[in-house]
């Protein structure tokens, strides 16, 4: 009986800890430092970061995606976040979200009009899913990769990301500069919110 009570108490404590964790998402175009910043801050705060799941699926399929693939990206990304919540402490840092997945699907002409209902639902959930949204500015050198477009494309997508956040009424903070400078800007917001 004592073991059952202990197990129940442990489960309750773990559930409470997971409930105390808040999700922090980094959005922006490709090559704006989202992955680097989310991993850096996870190290600083002794917590975990969730990578951009879409990148892995994009590379696996050589960029040839259809609407169902974008739904898969959004759903798998959310599942990875949910799983990581159990290991996170105070903050869970997330690289990209379903809003960007939807936006890229439309811009690559791989998601039609109307987009799949599940993808729209995942994108709409972003309004309440994240405690803080940070936009990584495109003020760092563009890093060429085979799976990426070009610097002009980055600028175009960056504008669309910000426009979409504004249109949805999602508050955000733009971070600029080096990784360390961006981290300080994020920490001012998070540490202020934690007081």
LUMZA-989653 format. One record per atom (N, C-alpha, C, O): residue in one letter; x negated, y, z negated. Coordinates in pm, whole numbers, plus 32768, in hexadecimal, padded with zeros to 4 digits. Example, Ala and Ser with C-alpha at 12.3 -4.5 7.8 and 13.67 -1.06 7.14 Angstrom:
<recs>
A7AD97DC77CF4A7B327E3E7CF4A7AD87EB67CF4A7A707EB47CB2S7AFB7F1F7D3CS7AA97F967D36S7AF680037CEDS7AC380727CDC
</recs>
This chain:
<recs>
X7FAC7F888000X800080008000X7FA9807D8000X7FC580DD8047X7F3F807B7FB0X7EE580EF7FAAX7EA481088031X7E91817B8059X7E82809C8079X7E4580AA80FEX7EA880EA815FX7E82813F81B0X7F2780C28156X7F8E80FD81ADX7FA08191818FX7FAE81E381EAX7F9F81B4810CX7FAA824280E6X7F348292811AX7F458301814DX7EBB8257810EX7E43829C813FX7E4B82B081D5X7E2A831B8208X7E778247821DX7E83825182AFX7EE882BC82D6X7ED183088333X7F5782C1828EX7FBE832682AAX7F8983B2828DX7FA1840F82DAX7F3F83C1821EX7F05844481FCX7E9D846E8263X7E9784E38289X7E49840E828FX7DE4842C82F5X7E2784598377X7DFB84B883B7X7E918411839BX7ED984348417X7F1584C0840CX7F0E850F846AX7F4F84DD8399X7F8B85628384X7F2085CE8389X7F34863883C3X7EAC85B3834BX7E3E8614834BX7E0A862B83D8X7DEF869C83FFX7DFD85BD8424X7DCF85CB84AEX7E3386188502X7E0E866B8556X7EB485FD84EBX7F1C86468535X7F1986D98513X7F29872E856BX7F0486F98493X7EFD87858469X7E8587C984A9X7E8E883A84D8X7E11878284A9X7D9987BC84E5X7DAE87D78579X7D87884185ACX7DED877885BEX7E06878B864EX7E6588008664X7E57884B86C4X7EC788108608X7F26887E8615X7EE3890585FEX7F11896B8632X7E76890785B1X7E2F89838595X7DD489AD8609X7DA68A20860CX7DB989548665X7D63897286D8X7DB189C4873DX7E2489A7875CX7D6F8A2C8771X7DAB8A7E87D9X7D5B8A70885BX7CE08A678859X7DA38A6F88C9X7D648A61894DX7D3B8AEA8982X7D878B4B897CX7CC18AF089B5X7C8C8B6A89F2X7C658B458A80X7C148AEB8A95X7C9E8B8B8AE2X7C848B678B6EX7C348BD38BB5X7C468C4B8B9EX7BDB8BA58C0DX7B8B8BFE8C61X7BB78BEA8CF1X7BB28B7B8D25X7BE18C568D30X7C0D8C508DBBX7BBB8CB08E0EX7B718D038DDAX7BCB8CA48E90X7B818CF68EEFX7B628CA38F69X7B7D8C2B8F6CX7B2B8CE28FCDX7B088C9C9048X7A938C3E902FX7A5B8C3A8FC2X7A6F8BF29097X79FA8B9B908CX797D8BEF9079X79778C6290A6X791C8BB59037X789B8BF69020X78A78C798FD3X78678CDD8FF4X78FC8C778F6DX79058CEC8F13X78D78CC88E86X78E78D198E2AX78A08C518E73X78658C2E8DF3X78C28BF18D8DX78A38BF08D16X79358BBF8DB8X79978B878D59X79608B0D8D0FX796B8B038C95X79268AB18D5AX78F28A368D1DX78828A558CBBX787F8A228C4BX78278AAA8CE6X77B58ACE8C92X77E48B0F8C11X77B38AEC8BA5X78418B6C8C1BX78718BB48BA5X78BF8B598B47X78AC8B608ACDX79168B058B7DX79658AAE8B25X790B8A4C8ADBX79208A318A64X78A68A158B1FX784889BA8ADCX77F28A038A74X77D889CF8A08X77C78A7B8A96X77758ACC8A3BX77C28AE889B9X778D8AD8894BX78408B1189C8X788F8B338952X78B58AB78901X78C08ABD8886X78C98A478945X78E489CB88FCX786E89AA88A1X7880897C8831X77F689C188D3X777D89A98882X77788A0B880CX775C89E3879BX77928A8A8827X778C8AF287BFX77F18AD4874FX77D18AE486D9X78698AAB8774X78D38A948712X78D98A0286E1X793389DE8695X787A89B0870BX7876892386E1X78F988DB8701X7931889586ADX792788EF877BX79A488B187A6X798D88748830X791B88568854X79F58861887CX79EA882088FFX7A248878896CX7A7288D48953X79FB885989E7X7A2D889F8A5CX7A6888398ABDX7A3A87C78AC4X7ACC88638B07X7B0A880D8B6DX7ADE88408BF6X7AF488B48C17X7A9F87E98C46X7A7088148CCAX7AE288238D2DX7B5387F98D13X7AC4885F8D9FX7B2688708E0AX7B3A87EA8E51X7AE587BF8E9FX7BAA87A98E36X7BC687258E6FX7BD2872D8F07X7BAB86D08F4DX7C09879B8F3AX7C1D87AA8FCAX7B9C879F9019X7B9C876E9089X7B2E87CC8FDFX7AAD87C59025X7A8987359045X7A58871790B2X7AA086DA8FE4X7A7D864E8FF9X7AD3860F9067X7AA085C490BBX7B54862D9066X7BAE85F590CBX7B9086329154X7B9385EC91B9X7B7386B59158X7B4F86F891D5X7AD386B79213X7ACF869C928BX7A6E869F91C0X79F2866391F3X7A0A85D2921FX79D785A79287X7A57858991D0X7A7384FD91F0X7ABA84EF9276X7AA0849092C0X7B13854E9295X7B6185469311X7B2D85A4937EX7B6F85BB93E3X7AB485D99366X7A72863193CAX7ACA86A593F5X7AC886CF9469X7B1786D99396X7B69874E93B1X7BE887339400X7C338791941DX7C0186B79423X7C7A86969471X7CEA866D9411X7CFD85F793F4X7D3186D193E1X7D9986BB937DX7E2386DC93B5X7E33872B9412X7E86869C937AX7F1186BB9399X7F5A86E7931BX7F1E86ED92B0X7FD987079328X8025873792B3X801F86D8923BX8014870591C9X802886549254X802485F591E6X7F9F85F8919CX7F9985E19123X7F33861691E5X7EB0861F91A5X7EAB86959145X7E6E868C90DAX7EE98703916AX7EEA87789112X7F3F875E9095X7F1E878E9028X7FAB871190A5X7FF986E8902FX7FA186918FD5X7F9F86A38F5CX7F5986329013X7F0185D98FC6X7E98862A8F7AX7E7C860E8F05X7E5E868F8FBBX7DFA86E38F79X7E3687278EFEX7DFC87238E91X7EAA87668F11X7EE987AE8EA2X7F0B87518E2FX7EF287728DBBX7F4486DD8E4EX7F6F867F8DE5X7EF686438D9EX7EF586398D23X7E8F861C8DE9X7E1785E28DABX7DCC864A8D57X7D95862A8CEEX7DCD86C68D85X7D8A87308D39X7DD087448CB2X7D8E874F8C4BX7E5487498CB5X7EA187598C39X7E8A86E28BDBX7E7E86F48B61X7E8486698C13X7E6D85F28BC2X7DE285F78B82X7DD185CE8B0FX7D7F86288BCDX7CF886348B96X7CF586998B24X7CB286848ABFX7D3F87068B34X7D4B87688AC7X7D8987298A4CX7D55873689DDX7DF986E48A61X7E4186A889F0X7DE8864489A6X7DE88640892BX7D9C85F589F1X7D42859389B4X7CD385D98964X7CAE85AE88F7X7C9E8645899DX7C2F868D895DX7C5B86D588DDX7C0786F38889X7CDB86EF88CEX7D0A87348856X7CE586EA87D7X7CCE8727876EX7CDE866587DFX7CBE86148768X7C2E8629873BX7C0F861986C5X7BD5864D8798X7B4886628776X7B2586F6875DX7AB98715872BX7B81874F8781X7B6387DE877BX7B6D881286ECX7BB787DE8699X7B1F887C86D3X7B2188C08651X7B428953866AX7AF3899B86A8X7BB2897E863BX7BE38A098641X7C068A3686CFX7C748A6886E7X7BA78A25872DX7BBF8A4F87B8X7BA389DB8817X7B47898B8800X7BF289D28880X7BD5897688EFX7BBE89CD8969X7C198A148995X7B4689C789A1X7B248A1A8A14X7B4189CE8A95X7B14895C8AA8X7B8C8A0E8AEEX7BC089CB8B65X7B928A168BE2X7BA58A8F8BEEX7B5689CC8C3FX7B288A038CBEX7B9889F38D25X7BB089868D58X7BDD8A628D42X7C468A678DA9X7CC98A2C8D76X7CCB89E28D14X7D368A4F8DB9X7DB88A178D94X7E108A048E10X7DE38A198E81X7E8C89DC8DF9X7EE689BA8E66X7F0C8A338EBCX7F328A238F30X7F028AAB8E85X7F1C8B238ED8X7EB88B2A8F4BX7EDE8B458FBDX7E398B128F2DX7DD38B168F94X7DE38AA18FF3X7DCE8AAF906CX7E098A2D8FBFX7E2089B89014X7E8D89D6907BX7E7C89BB90F2X7EFC8A10904FX7F698A3590A9X7F3A8A9C910EX7F538A8E9186X7EF68B0390DFX7EC68B6F9136X7E6A8B3A91A3X7E788B5E9218X7E0B8AE4917DX7DAD8AAE91DFX7DF38A539243X7DD38A5692BAX7E528A039214X7E9E89AD926FX7EE589FD92DAX7EE889D7934FX7F1F8A6D92B1X7F658AC59311X7F028B07936FX7F188B0A93E8X7E948B3B9339X7E328B83938BX7DE98B2893EDX7DC18B559459X7DD78AAA93CAX7D988A499425X7DFE8A0D9486X7DDB89BA94DAX7E7C8A38947BX7EE98A0594D1X7EFA896E94C2X7F1A89289521X7EE1893D9447X7EF288AF942BX7F6D889793D4X7F95882493BEX7FA8890293A3X802688FD9358X8088895793A2X806D89CC93B8X80FA891E93C7X815C896A9417X81BA89BC93C2X81AA89CA9348X821D89F39406X82828A4793C6X83098A0293D6X833789F29447X834B89D8936BX832289EE92E0X82BC898692B2X82B9891692E7X826889AB9250X820A894A9217X825688DD91CBX82CB88F091AAX8215886D91AFX82558803915FX8284883890D8X824088899098X82F9880990ADX8336883A9031X82DA88238FB8X82D188798F61X829687B08FB3X823F87928F41X81C987F28F3BX819F881A8ECEX819488178FAFX812588778FB3X815489008F83X810E89448F38X81CA89288FADX820389A88F80X821A89A78EE9X82018A0B8EA5X824A89358EB5X8263892B8E25X81E189388DD7X81DB897E8D72X817888F58E06X80F788FE8DC2X80C2898D8DC6X808B89BE8D63X80D289D08E38X80A48A5A8E44X80F48AB68DE8X80BA8B0C8DA4X81768AA48DE5X81CB8AF98D8FX81AB8AE48CFBX81B38B438CADX81858A6A8CD5X81658A4C8C49X80E88A988C19X80D38AA78BA1X80968AC68C77X801A8B0C8C51X80378B8C8C03X7FE18BBC8BB9X80AC8BC18C12X80D08C3D8BCCX80CA8C2B8B34X809F8C858AECX80F48BB68B04X80F88B9E8A74X808E8B388A45X80798B2989CDX804E8AF68AA0X7FF48A888A7CX7F718AB78A3EX7F368A7189EBX7F428B2D8A64X7EBF8B5C8A3AX7ECC8BD489DCX7F1A8C3189F5X7E7F8BD08970X7E818C3F8910X7E3C8CBA894BX7E638D2C892EX7DD68CA3899DX7D8B8D1089DAX7D648CEA8A68X7D3C8C788A82X7D6F8D4A8AC2X7D458D378B4DX7CD78D9C8B6AX7CE98E158B57X7C658D6A8B99X7BF58DBF8BC0X7BDB8DAE8C54X7BD58D3E8C87X7BCC8E1E8C99X7BA78E1C8D27X7B118E348D30X7ADF8E9B8D03X7ACA8DD58D6BX7A3B8DE58D81X7A278E3B8DFEX7A4F8E148E6CX79EA8EAF8DEDX79D88F0D8E5CX797C8ED38EC7X792B8E7A8EABX79898F068F40X79338ED88FAEX78B98F338FBEX78928F56902DX787F8F598F4CX780C8FB48F4DX77888F698F3BX77218FA68F1EX778B8EE58F4CX770F8E978F46X76EF8E668FD3X77498E5E9027X76708E458FEFX764D8E189077X769F8D9E90A0X76B78D449050X76C98D9E911DX77158D2E9152X76B88CB69164X764C8CC2919EX76E38C459132X76918BCB913AX76C58B7291ACX77338B3A91A3X76758B669215X769C8B169289X769F8A829264X76448A4F9223X770A8A3D928FX771489AC9282X7761897792FAX77B289BF9335X774788F9931EX778B88BE9391X782288BF9383X786A88CC93E6X785388B19308X78E488A792F2X7927893092E2X79A0893792CCX78D9899B92EDX79118A2192DAX79228A67935FX78EA8A3D93C5X79708AD2935EX798A8B1F93D6X79198B8593ECX78AE8B5F941CX792F8C0593C8X78C78C6B93D6X78E88CDE9378X794F8CDE9334X78908D419374X78A18DAE9314X791C8E049333X795E8E3592D7X793D8E1593B3X79B48E6293D7X7A328E1A93A5X7A8F8E599373X7A338D9693B2X7AA38D459380X7AAF8D5592E9X7B1D8D6292B3X7A3D8D5592A4X7A3E8D669213X7A838DEA91EEX7AD78DED9195X7A5F8E569233X7A9B8ED79215X7B328ED8922DX7B7E8F1291DFX7B5C8E979298X7BEC8E9192B8X7C378E43924CX7C9F8E71921CX7C048DCE9227X7C468D7C91C2X7C468DC3913BX7CA78DBA90EFX7BD98E08911DX7BD18E51909EX7C438EB79093X7C838EC2902BX7C5B8F0090FEX7CC98F6290FEX7D4F8F1D90EBX7DA58F4E90A0X7D628EAC912DX7DE18E649123X7DF88E2D9096X7E698E2D9066X7D8F8DFF9056X7D9B8DCB8FCDX7DCD8E398F70X7E298E248F21X7D918EAE8F7AX7DB88F1F8F24X7E468F4D8F44X7E958F698EEAX7E668F548FC5X7EEE8F7C8FEDX7F568F1B8FB7X7FC28F448F8CX7F368E9A8FBAX7F948E348F8AX7FAA8E428EF3X801B8E398EC4X7F3F8E588EA7X7F4D8E6B8E17X7FA28EE68DF9X7FF98EE38DA3X7F888F528E42X7FD78FCC8E30X806B8FB48E50X80C38FE08E07X80848F6F8EBFX810E8F568EEAX81598F008E84X81D28F108E72X81128EA48E43X81508E4B8DE2X81558E898D56X81918E4F8CFBX81188EFC8D45X81178F3C8CC2X80C18EF38C5BX80DF8EF78BE4X80588EB18C8AX7FFF8E698C2FX7F8D8EC68C06X7F428EF38C5CX7F7F8EE38B86X7F108F3A8B5AX7E8A8EF48B71X7E7F8E7B8B63X7E258F428B94X7DA08F098BABX7D368F718B8EX7D508FE98B88X7CBD8F3F8B7BX7C488F948B67X7BE28F6F8BD1X7BC38EF98BE4X7BAF8FD38C18X7B468FBA8C7CX7ABF8FC38C36X7AA590228BECX7A698F5F8C4DX79E48F608C12X797B8F708C81X79888F388CEDX79158FBF8C62X78AF8FE48CC5X78248FC28C91X78108FA78C1AX77C38FC48CEDX77378FBC8CC7X77008F308CBFX77378ED28CFAX76938F238C75X76508EA28C64X76A68E458C0EX770B8E6F8BD6X767C8DC88C05X76C48D688BB0X76CA8D9B8B20X77338D948AE0X765A8DCD8AEFX76558DFE8A65X76B18E768A52X76F68E8189ECX76B18ED28AB3X77088F478AAAX779A8F1E8AAEX77EC8F528A62X77BC8EC28B06X78468E928B10X786F8E4D8A8EX78DE8E608A5BX78148DFB8A59X78328DB589DCX784E8E17896BX78A98E02891BX78008E838964X78188EE888FBX78A18F29890DX78E78F4288ABX78C88F438988X794C8F7F89A2X79BC8F208978X7A1F8F4B893CX79AC8EA08997X7A108E3C896FX7A158E3188D7X7A818E2B889CX79A08E2D8898X799B8E1B8807X79DC8E9187BDX7A1C8E7D8756X79CD8F0987F2X7A108F7B87B3X7AA98F6687B1X7AEB8F85874EX7ADE8F32881EX7B708F198825X7B988EA787C8X7BF68EB4877AX7B508E3787D1X7B768DC28782X7B608DD686EEX7BB68DB3869DX7AEE8E0E86CAX7AD38E21863BX7B318E8A85FFX7B578E81858AX7B568EEC864FX7BB98F4F8622X7C428F11860EX7C898F3485B0X7C678EB38668X7CE88E72865EX7CEF8E1285E8X7D598DF885B1X7C7A8DDD85C3X7C778D798557X7C828DB884CCX7C968D718469X7C748E3C84C3X7C798E7E8440X7D078E8D840DX7D1C8EC383A0
</recs>
